[in-house]
Amino acid sequence: MRILVTGGAGLVGSHCAEYFAKKGYAVVILDNLMRSKLFGYSKESVEYNWNYLGKFANVSRVLGDVRNEEDVKKAIGKGVDVVIHTAGQPGVPSSIRNPRDDFSINALGTLNVLESLRQICPQATFIYTSTNKTYGENVDKFPLLEKKTRYVYKNIKGISEDLPTDLTGHTPYGVSKLVGDLYTQEYAHIYGMKTGVFRMSCIYGIRQFGFEDQGWVAWFVIATFLNKPITIYGDGKQVRDLLYVSDLVEAFDKFIKSEIRHGVFNIGGGRENTLSLVEMLKFLERKIGISPEVTFSHWRPSDQKVYISDISKVSKILKWKPKVKPEEGIERLISWVKKNLRYFR
């Protein structure tokens, strides 16, 4: 089996590449290594993962951009069996600052990959890493209860795939990701391609280079170790369901091996694997022994107070469930950051 992973140097992409390389498959990664530039970071970041994957003899690395059709076709070569499309502009604030780049990467880039795949090897499986932001502020229509350290849903266990995605605010990021989400679905309906859309909640893990704008779990760990100030937008009681990256990759593998021709799945840690921002800070204080300087600012546009995935559908259809609890996963991340502080100083 030959697998292409776009955005292969990122958190999700690099773990996909590692997972399938260890299974003995031929893996190609395509990445333009621009994560640091996107977030105004002056040092390298995902170059670490690019170099890490270089140790695998069955991983080929292609430096290129999903917005460039020739780069995509070069990575596909004569054909692949699977494409896992993780390349993207992943930050909400950066999408507001520069919506044109956000659209070109997330929307046009996805269409480039889909169309190149259709032209060269339409029988291949295509996996799209979507986001809970496709639902936008529709998530906020569900009533909440305010507890001491978190908000909780009053009447539901989580957000299901039945929630509408239209008639609401999304931020440019949510819109551009929804465009790719819909194109992925359309290529299944019109061209008969096998596609899986995974609307992800909070994915985290080792080798994650988190910034304030994106990757908050890793950013909180990094900032705590380096005594950097942390800004919380809102009151800190906002809640996300956390999914360790290796669990996500296993779900992709199950979809690839399944007979399902097309599916849309909400995926995250679910109700059993949630944390609020202030709870995360307390956990890090206990584990690291450092209490960073924290300031509070205004809520950011379309920032959902609570997002918890209803993972009933993906669990039932793919016979999948999360294995790594947040406490274990965050401890792994803490250990990795501690050993690699030189990349963050």
Secondary structure by P-SEA (a helix, b strand, c coil): cbbbbcccccaaaaaaaaaaaaaccbbbbbbccccccccccccccaaaaaaaacccccbbbbbcccccaaaaaaaacccccccccccccccaaaaaacaaaaaaacaaaaaaaaaaaaaccccbbbbbbccccccccccccbbbbbcccccccccccccccccccccccccaaaaaaaaaaaaaaaaaaacccbbbbbbcccccccccccccccaaaaaaaaaaaaccbbbbcccccbbbbbbcaaaaaaaaaaaaacccccccccccccccccccaaaaaaaaaaacccccbbbbbccccccccbbbbcaaaaaaaacccccccaaaaaaaaaaaaaacccccc
